Structure formats: C-alpha cells, structure tokens
Amino acid sequence: MKKGFIFDLDGVIVDTAKYHYLAWKKLANELGFEFTLEQNELFKGVSRKRCLEILLEIGNIQASQEQFDRWMIEKNEDYLEYIAKMDASEILPDVPRVLEFLKNKKVPIALGSASKNAKPILEKVGLLPYFESIVDGNNVTKAKPDPEVFLIAATNLQVAPQDCVVFEDAVAGIQAANNAQMTSIGIGDANTLTEANYNFNDFTEMTDDFLNGLLA
C-alpha cells in the first residue's frame, strides 16, 4: 500500500516563527504598542491576513482596507529580509535524517504549509529536492483546520488521504490532518497537541523503527 508523508514547514522543518514574530513586533511598535511572545502564540498556523486582524485587535487599531493591505505587504517585506539570511543551520534537529530515510524508501513527500514563502525557504536551507509537491499559501483558499492544504498534497502525491502521514506543530494543523482522515504526528508539546495520533518533542525522538511502523 502506497504511503505519503506531508510536512508542515514552520516549527517542523525550520523555525521561522521567530522571524514572523520579529516582523509582527516591528509593525506593532510602529503602530504604537507592544507585541509579546505570549501573544505571538495566537498566530501559530494562522494565515497572514488573520494574524494582522488579531494584531490590530490587540492594539485596538482601526484600519482602512488600504492601510490593512499596506501593512500586510510591509510585514512580509520585513519577514523576507530576515529569511534571506537563512541557511542549513536553521533546519531543526534530525529533520534531514528522517527525510533521507523516507527518500531511501522511495516514499513520496510533500510540504503542506500556510506560508507563502515555503519554496524559497526550502531552497535557502537546501531541502527542496526532497519534496515532490509544495502546497502552500499560494495554492489554498482555506486555512487550517480546514484540511484543504493536506488534501491537495495527497492528490499531488497520488496517495489516498487515509494513507498519508502529517507532521505538524500547531493545534490547527493537527486538526486539519485529522479532518482529512490522515495520521497526525505532533512535533512539540504533547500537552498542547493533545489531538495528535502520536507526539514527539522533535525528530531526534523518532526512531527508524517507528517510521517503518508507519510504512507497514
């Protein structure tokens, strides 16, 4: 039976969350208020548009559509400046080992991310060749927990949804995987990702035997 593996990007393959935070914090400061790391937790797995809506709610800021669109662009430009400096050192522990394991088993691999910058990030860190399909914010209209991003990835890999395995670090991402009837693996705090089928703090805890079990 053919299996497909789908990886989220931020917090699973690389930690770009810090760069998103710095860009949002810069915008908040320009608008006259502080934006904390605790508040940034509200942004996990959320689209850029919704993030800006939440930020403006935090700052109690009203915006015209023109201002809103301008701030969206400004934030993204700041974020792109940060990620332009990324390299392979930004890859999270043992991600290359797991990707290489799957590649050697000839397992099709996709990316399923809300990020609109997924492809350039994978290029920067040297992991793009592992992925047969990139499904990101440029390809979807519905945000997680809607399963759209993962269902498109499964279609691209030509694998049935129930035969797909998803690696996610966000609650909305785990819910999206479950909504797609895929096997969900939480990367991060098990107390937060309670709906995942399996949990690991990071890929260093994931053995080859476990991966073989998923392929069985």
N, C-alpha and C positions, 0 to 999 in steps of 0.2 A: 504494500500500500504506500503510495507516494505521500510524503510529508512535506510541508512547507514551513519555514521559520521566518517570522516577521519581528523586526526590532524597532522599537521607538528610538529616537535619537538623543534628545536632551535628557541627561540623568541616567541613560542606559549605556550608550556608546561613548559619549563625551559629556562633560559637564559644562554646557554653555549657559546654564541657569544663572551663573554669576555675572555673565556679560549682559544677559537680559536685565538682571537686577540693576547693574550699574547704569544702563541706558535709561531704564524707567526712573531710577533715583535722580539722575541728572535732569530729566524732564520735570519731575516733581519739584525739585529745588528751583528750577527756572520759573515754575508756576507759583512758588512761594510757600511750599510746605515740605515736610519730611516724609520719606517713604522708607519703612523699616523692613528688615529681613523677615520678620514675622508676617507683615502684610504681604510680602512677596510670595508667601506660601499659597495665597489665594489665586496666584497666576499659574500654578502648575497645570500643564495640559490644556491651557485655555488659549483661544485664538487671540491674535494681537488686538483686534477690534474690541473684543470683550475685556481684555486687560486694560486698555485705555479707558473704557467705560468705568471699570472698577476704580482705576486711579483717580479719575475725575470725581467719583463719588466720595473717595477717601478725602480728597482735598476740598470737597464741596464747591467744585468749579463747574460753571455753566459754559458750554461751548457751542458756537455756531458750527454748521457742517463743514464750513471752510476751515475753521480753526482745528476742528477734530481731524480732518484729513491731513492738514499740515503737520500736526503733532505726531500722527501715525508715521508719516514719512521721516520726520526728524528723529524719532526714536529709532527707526530702522537703520537710518544712516549712521547713528552713533553705534548701534549694535554691530553693524558691518565693519566699522573701524576696529572694534575690539576683535572680532573673529578673523579679520585679515591677518592677524599676527599668530593664529593658531598653527600648531604642528603636531606631530605624532605623540609628543609628550602629554598632550591633552586627552589621549584615549584612556578610558577608565580601566582599572586592573583586570587583566585576563580576558578582555574582550577579543583581542587578536587570536588567542588560543582557541576560544570557542568558535570563532568564525572559520579558522583554519581546520578545525575538527569537522565542521559541517561541510566545508568545501571538499575535504578529502573523502567524505561520504557521498559526495555529489548531491547534497541536499540543496534545493533551491532556496535562496534567501532574498527577502525584500525588506525595505525600510517603510515604516508607516508612522509618519510624524506630522504634527501640526505646523512645524517650522516651514517657512517659505525659502529658507536658505540651506536646506538639507544637503543638496548636491554639492555646493561649494565647500561646505564644512567637511563632508566625506573626502572630497578632493584634497583639501588642506592637510588632513591627517593621514592620507594615504590608504583609506579603506574602501574607496569607491569600487574597485574591481570585484569585491566580494558580492556585490548586490546585483541581482538580475533585474530588480524593479525598484524604483524610487517613487513612492507615493507620499506626497507632502501637501502643504497648504496651498500649493498651486493647482492641485488636482481634485480637491474636495470642496464641497459646499457646506457640509455638516460637521460640526466639531464633536470630538469625543465628549460624552459617552456614546454618541451615535456610532455604529460600527462601520460607517461608510469607508473610512480610510483602510481598514483591515480587509473588508470585503473586496475592495478594488485590488488590493495587494494579492489576495488569494486568487482572484480571477487572472491577474497578470502572471502569476506563478503556475496557473493551470492546476491548482490544488483545491479540493473541496474544503470549505471553511472548517468543518469538524476535524480535518486532518492538519490544521495549522496550529502552530505554537507561537504565542506572542510574549515578548519580553517588554515589560512596562514598569515605570517608576511612579506613575500617577494614578490616583484613585479612578479618575475619569477614563484613563487608558485601560485599566483592568476591567472596568465596567463595559467599555467598548468591545474588548476581546470576548468577554462573557456573553454580551449581546449578540456577537457574531457566532456564538457556539464554538469558540476556539479554546484551546488550552491556554490559560493565563498564568504567567510566571512573574511574580512581583520582584523587582530589584529595589531593595531598600527596606524600610522599617515594616516588619510584619504586623505591628500593631496598627499601622496606618492602612496597609494594603491587605486588609482582612478578607476581601472578597476573592483574592487570587487563589488559584488551584495549588500553587507552590510558591514558597518565598525564600529568597536568598538576600543577604545584605549586599553582596556583589558577586561577580562571576568567579572570584577565587574560591568560593564555597561550592561551586558547581562542578561535580566530577564527570569524567568521561562516561562512567557507568550510568550516571543519571541521564546524560544526553543520549546514550544508547537506549535507555529505557523509553525515552520519548519517541525514538525512531522505531521501536519494536511494534 
